């Protein structure tokens, strides 16, 4: 998987950009390690994550289930299991939509991960949430 994990400036926002091809078994571990390294440096009660899968057009059901299981059970800083994390997703592939919907199930932690068609929309949503929390 070609994957970039970075913090957005000095904001409490981690951006994960994923492009195919990817190995859901191996690459998700590397992704979680990179996220954890960044999350451990963020001094904020809330960490936002933008999971940008907009370049993914043919994810398999096996890939989705593997990623969801590892993400929600890892317990590492910055993972979906981290209670500080507020995550959003970007993408239009049907399997990405399925993943966002599946996260609402009990076995994946009852997580609400809004799905957006564009990175800009996802970032605007996060910034609005950040502004509401400051008020």
Secondary structure, DSSP 8 states (H G I E B T S, - for coil): -EEEEEE-TTSSEEEEEEESS--HHHHHHHHHHHHHHHHTT--SS-EEEEEE-TT-----HHHHHHHHHHHHH---TTSTTSTTEEEEEE---HHHHHHHHHTTSGGGTS---EEESSHHHHHHHHHHHHHHHH-
